């Protein structure tokens, strides 16, 4: 584990000499992951002047800044899209949005892939290049003020009452994402997904048919009869687009796709984090496998409501679970999944997250799709009336 040092210089000769170690990652309650997060050593020292010579352990400045610094880690669970937003980007917004870009980010456990993936978002929060704190051993950066670590509120959520200026919400965070991925001077291109060899590629959903994006999975929690689901949705009048997000899928592409659709649908999992890309008033359908009721509602259902989405959940029956092929109907894994899940994360992961796929019962899911169509119709009528 690596350690970086921060010195707090004071002209008060009588100020106590204090050394404190901080791990600038928000999940302080998770001991296991925090053990692997690099730490920052903060030391307060007496310095008679800002330009004090490098004596008594006081370091000379190589670069001086007039803006505050925010130091945070992209270690921990980084690489999982849920945690990238919940433990990274949303806390970064919470901590810094009131500074209006006048802040420098110093990143501990810096990853080039992380900056490449989320750089467009960081540019909305800071006007300055980020500093790779982990690998910059020779430069002494000097700030008048520094914030070490990020503030976190709730799952994929922002509480305006806890913000520094009491202004902002998860809807404002989503608006910032829109500015990052579809800048205001590019709004005239909002019906286009991206540039492709100099051509503008039409955005999904150019017709008036309701548009449904299915976030698909491979392996665990896959929809085993996905082709039938797609055929049913098309039969009901949806345009359907299937996407399987990967580590290399550009966020801009996903944002533009979901920003243009009416319904996002998928089985509970980290990819449901992309609900943050949906426009308020649109529909989010979450398919909930056995044993996942609590995390499905807590991590995605409630945040969807706070964002202003119409949230519909589809809880599968035991017969729709692949576990029905492995266990008899009286086994608690099938008959009482909440008891098994309540035994802790290892049991939840073993039985319901890693070992389960779904085979949807078409008559049941048809009712859900019809409900979504009704909500879309109501929303379009509402928008039509407001535009008159």
RAJO-V817532 format. One line per field, one symbol per residue. psi: psi as a letter, one per 20 degrees, with the letter a starting at -180 (. if undefined). Layout:
psi: ???
This chain:
psi: pqpqqppopqjohjpqoppqppolpimhingghhhjpqrpppppqpohrhkqrmrkjpqqphppqiqrqpprqkbcjpiphghhghifgghggghihiilimqppopqlpphhghhhjhhghhhipjqqqpnhhjniipoppqiqqporqqqfaokrpohhiqhjkpqrhhhghhhhghghmqhjjhijijpgrpoliqpppqpliriqqpppoorqqcqkqohlhhhggggghhijqpppppnprhipphgggghghhjrhppqrqprhiihihiiqppirpoopporqijgghggghhgghgghijqoppqopqrhhiqihiihqriiphhghmhhgghiirggggggghghkprqoqoghghghghhgghghgggghhghgghi.
